Amino acid sequence: MTNDRVSLPAIQYVASSDGVSVPFWRTGSGPPLMILNTWNISHIEAEWAMPEARAADLQLAQRFTVIRADLRNSGLATRGVERFDLDALADDLGAVIEAIGEPVFLVGMHHSGKVAVRYAARIPERVRRRLLFEAPIGEIFSGPEFRGIPLSRSLDRRELAPLQPPCGGRLLWA
């Protein structure tokens, strides 16, 4: 079966600490790999409809349980929410990770890297490792709450090759 015929995984909803509805789906088997797209353009249903994105998720799902979510004011999540800061986005992420029920590998793409780092700094026991992709590293690690977070440049590129875009880009385990 080609991945063109693979159905959208079942979308589940959780409530963030302030009642925002946060949708997510998961597919595959193995350790949980939570992938955050840039929050202002994320739409888990529309992303699945894009052949390249779906193929990447399905390839990763051979080794991981891939999880995607829309955080507040994006995609299928509650819209028009006034509270829209890193802590609120990290709360949304926390609601999903709590529903997963075990620590996750956490991928933050672009500005969602800030959310990934904020969440992991607050509740490190729920994050196995963070992978930041094209994240604004200088902005992320300049705040006092992030001092002392170790950075590692080791990365198994074979397992995570689907995340590497054809145009290149920086991947950084943190």
Contacts in CASP RR format, 6 or more apart in sequence:
PFRMAT RR
TARGET T0000
AUTHOR 0000-0000-0000
METHOD contacts of the structure
MODEL  1
MTNDRVSLPAIQYVASSDGVSVPFWRTGSGPPLMILNTWNISHIEAEWAM
PEARAADLQLAQRFTVIRADLRNSGLATRGVERFDLDALADDLGAVIEAI
GEPVFLVGMHHSGKVAVRYAARIPERVRRRLLFEAPIGEIFSGPEFRGIP
LSRSLDRRELAPLQPPCGGRLLWA
3 51 0 8 1.000
3 54 0 8 1.000
3 55 0 8 1.000
3 58 0 8 1.000
4 51 0 8 1.000
6 54 0 8 1.000
6 58 0 8 1.000
8 25 0 8 1.000
8 45 0 8 1.000
8 48 0 8 1.000
9 25 0 8 1.000
9 26 0 8 1.000
9 27 0 8 1.000
9 48 0 8 1.000
10 25 0 8 1.000
11 23 0 8 1.000
11 24 0 8 1.000
11 25 0 8 1.000
11 44 0 8 1.000
11 45 0 8 1.000
11 76 0 8 1.000
12 23 0 8 1.000
12 24 0 8 1.000
12 25 0 8 1.000
12 26 0 8 1.000
12 99 0 8 1.000
13 21 0 8 1.000
13 22 0 8 1.000
13 23 0 8 1.000
13 24 0 8 1.000
14 21 0 8 1.000
14 22 0 8 1.000
14 24 0 8 1.000
14 95 0 8 1.000
14 96 0 8 1.000
14 98 0 8 1.000
14 99 0 8 1.000
15 21 0 8 1.000
15 22 0 8 1.000
15 95 0 8 1.000
16 22 0 8 1.000
16 72 0 8 1.000
16 88 0 8 1.000
16 91 0 8 1.000
16 92 0 8 1.000
16 94 0 8 1.000
16 95 0 8 1.000
17 91 0 8 1.000
17 95 0 8 1.000
18 83 0 8 1.000
18 88 0 8 1.000
18 91 0 8 1.000
19 78 0 8 1.000
20 72 0 8 1.000
20 77 0 8 1.000
20 78 0 8 1.000
20 81 0 8 1.000
20 88 0 8 1.000
20 91 0 8 1.000
20 92 0 8 1.000
21 77 0 8 1.000
21 78 0 8 1.000
22 69 0 8 1.000
22 70 0 8 1.000
22 71 0 8 1.000
22 72 0 8 1.000
22 77 0 8 1.000
22 78 0 8 1.000
22 92 0 8 1.000
22 95 0 8 1.000
22 96 0 8 1.000
23 44 0 8 1.000
23 69 0 8 1.000
23 70 0 8 1.000
23 75 0 8 1.000
23 76 0 8 1.000
23 77 0 8 1.000
24 44 0 8 1.000
24 67 0 8 1.000
24 68 0 8 1.000
24 69 0 8 1.000
24 70 0 8 1.000
24 96 0 8 1.000
24 99 0 8 1.000
25 44 0 8 1.000
25 48 0 8 1.000
25 67 0 8 1.000
25 68 0 8 1.000
26 32 0 8 1.000
26 65 0 8 1.000
26 66 0 8 1.000
26 67 0 8 1.000
26 68 0 8 1.000
26 100 0 8 1.000
27 57 0 8 1.000
27 58 0 8 1.000
27 61 0 8 1.000
27 65 0 8 1.000
27 66 0 8 1.000
28 61 0 8 1.000
28 62 0 8 1.000
28 64 0 8 1.000
28 65 0 8 1.000
28 66 0 8 1.000
29 61 0 8 1.000
29 64 0 8 1.000
29 65 0 8 1.000
30 63 0 8 1.000
30 64 0 8 1.000
30 65 0 8 1.000
31 64 0 8 1.000
31 65 0 8 1.000
31 104 0 8 1.000
31 105 0 8 1.000
31 128 0 8 1.000
32 64 0 8 1.000
32 65 0 8 1.000
32 67 0 8 1.000
32 100 0 8 1.000
32 102 0 8 1.000
32 103 0 8 1.000
32 104 0 8 1.000
32 105 0 8 1.000
33 60 0 8 1.000
33 64 0 8 1.000
33 65 0 8 1.000
33 66 0 8 1.000
33 67 0 8 1.000
33 104 0 8 1.000
33 105 0 8 1.000
33 107 0 8 1.000
34 67 0 8 1.000
34 68 0 8 1.000
34 69 0 8 1.000
34 93 0 8 1.000
34 96 0 8 1.000
34 97 0 8 1.000
34 100 0 8 1.000
34 104 0 8 1.000
34 105 0 8 1.000
34 106 0 8 1.000
34 107 0 8 1.000
35 57 0 8 1.000
35 60 0 8 1.000
35 66 0 8 1.000
35 67 0 8 1.000
35 68 0 8 1.000
35 107 0 8 1.000
35 108 0 8 1.000
35 109 0 8 1.000
35 163 0 8 1.000
36 42 0 8 1.000
36 69 0 8 1.000
36 71 0 8 1.000
36 93 0 8 1.000
36 106 0 8 1.000
36 107 0 8 1.000
36 108 0 8 1.000
36 109 0 8 1.000
36 112 0 8 1.000
36 113 0 8 1.000
36 115 0 8 1.000
36 116 0 8 1.000
37 47 0 8 1.000
37 68 0 8 1.000
37 109 0 8 1.000
37 110 0 8 1.000
37 112 0 8 1.000
38 109 0 8 1.000
38 110 0 8 1.000
38 111 0 8 1.000
38 112 0 8 1.000
39 71 0 8 1.000
39 72 0 8 1.000
39 73 0 8 1.000
39 74 0 8 1.000
39 89 0 8 1.000
39 111 0 8 1.000
39 112 0 8 1.000
39 115 0 8 1.000
40 73 0 8 1.000
40 74 0 8 1.000
40 111 0 8 1.000
41 74 0 8 1.000
42 69 0 8 1.000
42 70 0 8 1.000
42 71 0 8 1.000
42 74 0 8 1.000
42 75 0 8 1.000
42 112 0 8 1.000
43 70 0 8 1.000
43 74 0 8 1.000
43 75 0 8 1.000
43 76 0 8 1.000
44 68 0 8 1.000
44 69 0 8 1.000
44 70 0 8 1.000
44 75 0 8 1.000
44 76 0 8 1.000
45 75 0 8 1.000
45 76 0 8 1.000
46 75 0 8 1.000
47 53 0 8 1.000
47 54 0 8 1.000
47 68 0 8 1.000
48 54 0 8 1.000
48 57 0 8 1.000
55 162 0 8 1.000
56 162 0 8 1.000
56 163 0 8 1.000
57 66 0 8 1.000
57 68 0 8 1.000
57 162 0 8 1.000
59 161 0 8 1.000
59 162 0 8 1.000
60 66 0 8 1.000
60 159 0 8 1.000
60 160 0 8 1.000
60 162 0 8 1.000
60 163 0 8 1.000
63 159 0 8 1.000
64 105 0 8 1.000
64 159 0 8 1.000
67 96 0 8 1.000
67 100 0 8 1.000
67 104 0 8 1.000
69 77 0 8 1.000
69 92 0 8 1.000
69 93 0 8 1.000
69 96 0 8 1.000
70 76 0 8 1.000
70 77 0 8 1.000
71 77 0 8 1.000
71 89 0 8 1.000
71 92 0 8 1.000
71 93 0 8 1.000
71 112 0 8 1.000
71 115 0 8 1.000
72 78 0 8 1.000
72 81 0 8 1.000
72 83 0 8 1.000
72 84 0 8 1.000
72 88 0 8 1.000
72 89 0 8 1.000
72 92 0 8 1.000
73 79 0 8 1.000
73 80 0 8 1.000
73 81 0 8 1.000
73 84 0 8 1.000
77 92 0 8 1.000
81 88 0 8 1.000
86 114 0 8 1.000
86 115 0 8 1.000
86 118 0 8 1.000
87 118 0 8 1.000
89 112 0 8 1.000
89 115 0 8 1.000
89 118 0 8 1.000
90 115 0 8 1.000
90 118 0 8 1.000
90 119 0 8 1.000
90 122 0 8 1.000
93 115 0 8 1.000
93 116 0 8 1.000
93 119 0 8 1.000
94 119 0 8 1.000
94 123 0 8 1.000
94 126 0 8 1.000
97 104 0 8 1.000
97 119 0 8 1.000
97 126 0 8 1.000
97 127 0 8 1.000
98 126 0 8 1.000
103 125 0 8 1.000
103 126 0 8 1.000
103 127 0 8 1.000
103 128 0 8 1.000
104 126 0 8 1.000
104 127 0 8 1.000
104 128 0 8 1.000
105 127 0 8 1.000
105 128 0 8 1.000
105 129 0 8 1.000
105 131 0 8 1.000
106 116 0 8 1.000
106 119 0 8 1.000
106 120 0 8 1.000
106 127 0 8 1.000
106 128 0 8 1.000
106 129 0 8 1.000
106 130 0 8 1.000
106 131 0 8 1.000
107 116 0 8 1.000
107 130 0 8 1.000
107 131 0 8 1.000
107 132 0 8 1.000
107 133 0 8 1.000
107 163 0 8 1.000
108 115 0 8 1.000
108 116 0 8 1.000
108 130 0 8 1.000
108 131 0 8 1.000
108 132 0 8 1.000
108 133 0 8 1.000
108 135 0 8 1.000
109 133 0 8 1.000
109 134 0 8 1.000
109 135 0 8 1.000
110 133 0 8 1.000
110 134 0 8 1.000
110 135 0 8 1.000
110 136 0 8 1.000
111 135 0 8 1.000
111 136 0 8 1.000
112 135 0 8 1.000
113 130 0 8 1.000
113 132 0 8 1.000
113 133 0 8 1.000
113 135 0 8 1.000
113 136 0 8 1.000
113 140 0 8 1.000
114 135 0 8 1.000
114 136 0 8 1.000
114 139 0 8 1.000
114 140 0 8 1.000
116 127 0 8 1.000
116 130 0 8 1.000
116 132 0 8 1.000
116 135 0 8 1.000
117 130 0 8 1.000
117 132 0 8 1.000
117 135 0 8 1.000
117 140 0 8 1.000
117 141 0 8 1.000
117 146 0 8 1.000
117 149 0 8 1.000
117 174 0 8 1.000
118 145 0 8 1.000
119 126 0 8 1.000
119 127 0 8 1.000
120 126 0 8 1.000
120 127 0 8 1.000
120 130 0 8 1.000
120 149 0 8 1.000
120 174 0 8 1.000
121 145 0 8 1.000
121 146 0 8 1.000
121 149 0 8 1.000
129 173 0 8 1.000
129 174 0 8 1.000
130 173 0 8 1.000
130 174 0 8 1.000
131 155 0 8 1.000
131 160 0 8 1.000
131 163 0 8 1.000
131 171 0 8 1.000
131 172 0 8 1.000
131 173 0 8 1.000
131 174 0 8 1.000
132 140 0 8 1.000
132 171 0 8 1.000
132 172 0 8 1.000
132 173 0 8 1.000
132 174 0 8 1.000
133 163 0 8 1.000
133 169 0 8 1.000
133 170 0 8 1.000
133 171 0 8 1.000
133 172 0 8 1.000
134 169 0 8 1.000
134 170 0 8 1.000
135 172 0 8 1.000
137 172 0 8 1.000
140 146 0 8 1.000
141 147 0 8 1.000
141 149 0 8 1.000
141 151 0 8 1.000
149 174 0 8 1.000
150 174 0 8 1.000
151 172 0 8 1.000
151 173 0 8 1.000
151 174 0 8 1.000
152 173 0 8 1.000
152 174 0 8 1.000
153 172 0 8 1.000
153 173 0 8 1.000
154 173 0 8 1.000
155 171 0 8 1.000
155 172 0 8 1.000
155 173 0 8 1.000
157 164 0 8 1.000
157 171 0 8 1.000
160 171 0 8 1.000
163 171 0 8 1.000
164 171 0 8 1.000
END
